[in-house]
Amino acid sequence: MKTTHISYVIVITTLAIAYTSCQRAQGDLPYIDVRKNYPVKEVFLTDIADITYVHLCTENSDYLYSGTVFDMTANTIVITNPDIRSSGDIFFFSKDGSPKSRFNRRGNGPREYRNAYQVFYDEDADDVFVLSTSNVMQVYSSAGRHKRDIPLPQGAIIMNEIISFDERSFLCYDENMAAIVSLTSEADDSPTKGYIAPFYLISKVDGTVLDYFELPIAPIFLGIPQDGRRVSAPPNTRVRLISSKEGALLCNPENDTVFLYGKDRSLTPVLHKIPLAGATNPLTYLNNCIDMGNYQFVEVYTVRAGEVYLGDIFSAKHYMRDKRTGDIFQQKLLLPEYTGKEFIIRPVLRRMVYGNKYYFELDLVELKEAYAQNKLSGKLKELVATLKADDNNVYVIAEFK
């Protein structure tokens, strides 16, 4: 591992990675075979999860918003507007939809945030962590009182991915730091020469780096050269980090394998894709998975090799694996109270994962149209009947069994 370009002190944990070509060949590890045409299976969400509908109250106009959920705890839903970088609004609602508090500390002052792009909430400590394009993470109370600043590791100006790992730490992936190492490595015909994937834990108290490691990398680079730099692609699709009840699910799409990073800082492979990404044409890669209840929800992307990676030239398939039987099928998730509506659980939407819960947002305009067409029933129909056209959207929280 190269660490010469990282100027802060790190603690490197030796990780026993039970991942070898021999094990793959023996089929010891569950896998998705993208050459197979797995069947589509209709599954009612109510059969695999307990369903709750939540509407965030709008009787107080101060709590009307145009954003979506940024964090969820045992008793609180945290909302930010989609333009939080420019608006700075953060809202807090109880799980029954009642407003709790809101604040906005956007600005250029020492106790303010600018261009915020991530928010986390520790309910027990009443700590609101706000990550913005600066070298510190600000911490506030849910009423907006500034509590402290957390300095970020040098060079980590924008963390590409970050999740709350446990009560003491965040788990981060910083692609910028990977690019620095890659670009400053020795010249070589291989685009992966010197390339690492820097995953690291930082303290929620003072930003200290608690652990730092990399995943095995395969001889393929999912990017395109541009002005001498290695630009990651496709945009907004690769997911390296997903929260899990047991820790975190990690994935480098380049190596077709999902690993579990446990609470004890162990690293264990849990799922892989065959054939290898480098052996497929068109190129396909595994984009992490979500593990909840008895199922793993997997996303696999296909890209036409040799072209600039733009949104219209790649596609995704969404699989669902039953951990009890090993059966794999393509997702078609339905809700009995919403006729004709299909749902997909996607790793790329990792923000929607909270422990063993996943949430879906239902657009109110679409719901009103479905109500008029008599496509709704039960509690969902009763709820939509009470809502005004300018109300907030409705959330479906699925707690997997």
Secondary structure as GFF3:
##gff-version 3
##sequence-region A 1 401
A	DSSP	alpha_helix	21	26	.	.	.	ID=ss1
A	DSSP	beta_strand	31	33	.	.	.	ID=ss2
A	DSSP	beta_strand	40	44	.	.	.	ID=ss3
A	DSSP	alpha_helix	45	48	.	.	.	ID=ss4
A	DSSP	beta_strand	49	55	.	.	.	ID=ss5
A	DSSP	three_ten_helix	61	63	.	.	.	ID=ss6
A	DSSP	beta_strand	68	72	.	.	.	ID=ss7
A	DSSP	beta_strand	76	80	.	.	.	ID=ss8
A	DSSP	alpha_helix	84	87	.	.	.	ID=ss9
A	DSSP	beta_strand	90	94	.	.	.	ID=ss10
A	DSSP	beta_strand	99	103	.	.	.	ID=ss11
A	DSSP	beta_strand	118	122	.	.	.	ID=ss12
A	DSSP	beta_strand	127	131	.	.	.	ID=ss13
A	DSSP	beta_strand	136	140	.	.	.	ID=ss14
A	DSSP	beta_strand	146	151	.	.	.	ID=ss15
A	DSSP	beta_strand	161	164	.	.	.	ID=ss16
A	DSSP	beta_strand	169	173	.	.	.	ID=ss17
A	DSSP	alpha_helix	175	183	.	.	.	ID=ss18
A	DSSP	beta_strand	199	203	.	.	.	ID=ss19
A	DSSP	beta_strand	209	213	.	.	.	ID=ss20
A	DSSP	beta_strand	223	226	.	.	.	ID=ss21
A	DSSP	beta_strand	229	232	.	.	.	ID=ss22
A	DSSP	beta_strand	241	244	.	.	.	ID=ss23
A	DSSP	beta_strand	247	252	.	.	.	ID=ss24
A	DSSP	three_ten_helix	253	255	.	.	.	ID=ss25
A	DSSP	beta_strand	257	262	.	.	.	ID=ss26
A	DSSP	beta_strand	267	274	.	.	.	ID=ss27
A	DSSP	three_ten_helix	277	279	.	.	.	ID=ss28
A	DSSP	beta_strand	283	292	.	.	.	ID=ss29
A	DSSP	beta_strand	295	303	.	.	.	ID=ss30
A	DSSP	beta_strand	314	322	.	.	.	ID=ss31
A	DSSP	beta_strand	328	335	.	.	.	ID=ss32
A	DSSP	beta_strand	338	343	.	.	.	ID=ss33
A	DSSP	three_ten_helix	347	352	.	.	.	ID=ss34
A	DSSP	beta_strand	353	354	.	.	.	ID=ss35
A	DSSP	beta_strand	357	362	.	.	.	ID=ss36
A	DSSP	alpha_helix	364	372	.	.	.	ID=ss37
A	DSSP	alpha_helix	378	385	.	.	.	ID=ss38
A	DSSP	beta_strand	394	400	.	.	.	ID=ss39
###
